[in-house]
């Protein structure tokens, strides 16, 4: 089993290897009594990220099947980020919308399956 300290070191090393600067735009959504959804003012956080292609894992294939017809990417972000579907990730001049988040207990980064916003 991996100790908490070793996992923290691995996560820090993973984050240091991410070459892109990313702005995570998080929008809190809540439902009113009448059923309508409203969004609050977006909050942002800046950190490191890495854009990659969709892999061949069973989880990624299942997500791609649900989101057929879209070009999908996997953006690796720091593990501490609690990215949710519909959040936006801005990397350079590109903007991505999160569709799903893949995370595991011993992961060193969060893998966010995204589609590019054009």
C-alpha positions as CSV (number, residue, x, y, z in Angstrom):
1,X,0.0,0.0,0.0
2,X,1.2,3.5,-0.8
3,X,1.6,5.9,2.2
4,X,-0.1,9.3,2.2
5,X,3.3,11.0,2.1
6,X,4.5,9.0,-0.9
7,X,1.2,9.6,-2.7
8,X,1.6,13.4,-2.0
9,X,5.1,13.3,-3.5
10,X,3.9,11.5,-6.6
11,X,1.1,13.9,-7.1
12,X,3.5,16.9,-6.7
13,X,5.9,15.3,-9.3
14,X,3.0,14.7,-11.7
15,X,1.8,18.3,-11.4
16,X,5.4,19.6,-12.0
17,X,5.5,17.6,-15.3
18,X,2.4,19.4,-16.7
19,X,3.6,21.9,-19.2
20,X,0.5,24.0,-20.0
21,X,-1.1,26.8,-17.9
22,X,-4.7,26.1,-17.3
23,X,-7.6,28.2,-16.0
24,X,-10.4,26.2,-14.5
25,X,-13.7,28.0,-14.7
26,X,-16.1,26.6,-12.3
27,X,-19.8,27.6,-12.3
28,X,-22.0,26.7,-9.4
29,X,-25.5,25.7,-10.4
30,X,-28.5,25.5,-8.2
31,X,-32.2,24.7,-8.9
32,X,-34.9,27.2,-7.8
33,X,-38.2,26.1,-6.3
34,X,-39.9,26.6,-9.6
35,X,-37.5,24.0,-11.2
36,X,-35.4,26.5,-13.2
37,X,-31.6,26.2,-13.0
38,X,-29.5,29.3,-12.3
39,X,-25.7,29.8,-12.4
40,X,-23.7,31.8,-10.0
41,X,-20.7,34.0,-10.9
42,X,-17.9,31.8,-12.2
43,X,-14.9,31.2,-10.0
44,X,-11.5,30.5,-11.5
45,X,-8.4,28.8,-10.5
46,X,-5.1,28.7,-12.3
47,X,-2.7,25.8,-12.4
48,X,-0.9,23.3,-14.6
49,X,-2.4,20.9,-17.1
50,X,-1.6,18.6,-20.0
51,X,-3.8,17.9,-23.0
52,X,-3.8,14.4,-24.4
53,X,-5.8,12.2,-26.6
54,X,-8.5,9.8,-25.4
55,X,-7.0,6.5,-24.4
56,X,-8.0,2.9,-24.7
57,X,-9.1,2.1,-21.2
58,X,-12.6,0.6,-20.7
59,X,-13.7,3.7,-18.8
60,X,-12.6,6.0,-21.5
61,X,-14.3,3.9,-24.2
62,X,-17.5,3.8,-22.3
63,X,-17.5,7.6,-21.9
64,X,-16.7,8.0,-25.6
65,X,-19.6,5.8,-26.5
66,X,-22.0,7.9,-24.5
67,X,-20.7,11.1,-26.2
68,X,-20.5,9.8,-29.7
69,X,-20.0,12.3,-32.5
70,X,-17.7,14.6,-30.6
71,X,-13.9,14.9,-30.8
72,X,-12.8,14.2,-27.2
73,X,-9.6,15.0,-25.4
74,X,-8.3,14.0,-22.0
75,X,-6.9,16.9,-20.0
76,X,-4.9,16.0,-16.9
77,X,-5.2,18.5,-14.1
78,X,-4.0,18.6,-10.5
79,X,-5.6,15.9,-8.3
80,X,-6.8,18.5,-5.9
81,X,-9.1,20.1,-8.5
82,X,-12.7,19.0,-8.1
83,X,-13.6,19.5,-11.8
84,X,-17.2,18.7,-12.6
85,X,-19.0,18.1,-15.9
86,X,-19.9,21.4,-17.6
87,X,-16.9,23.2,-16.0
88,X,-14.6,24.9,-18.5
89,X,-10.8,24.5,-18.8
90,X,-9.0,27.3,-20.7
91,X,-5.5,26.3,-22.0
92,X,-3.8,29.0,-24.1
93,X,-6.3,30.0,-26.7
94,X,-8.3,26.8,-26.5
95,X,-11.3,26.2,-24.3
96,X,-12.6,22.8,-23.3
97,X,-15.9,21.7,-21.6
98,X,-15.6,18.9,-19.1
99,X,-17.9,15.9,-20.0
100,X,-16.7,13.4,-17.4
101,X,-14.0,13.1,-14.8
102,X,-11.9,9.9,-14.3
103,X,-10.4,9.6,-10.8
104,X,-9.1,6.8,-8.7
105,X,-8.1,6.7,-5.0
106,X,-4.4,6.4,-5.8
107,X,-4.4,8.6,-8.9
108,X,-1.7,11.3,-9.2
109,X,-3.9,13.6,-11.4
110,X,-7.5,14.0,-12.4
111,X,-8.2,12.9,-16.0
112,X,-11.0,15.1,-17.4
113,X,-12.7,13.9,-20.6
114,X,-13.5,17.1,-22.6
115,X,-14.7,18.4,-25.9
116,X,-13.3,21.5,-27.4
117,X,-15.5,24.6,-27.5
118,X,-15.4,26.2,-30.9
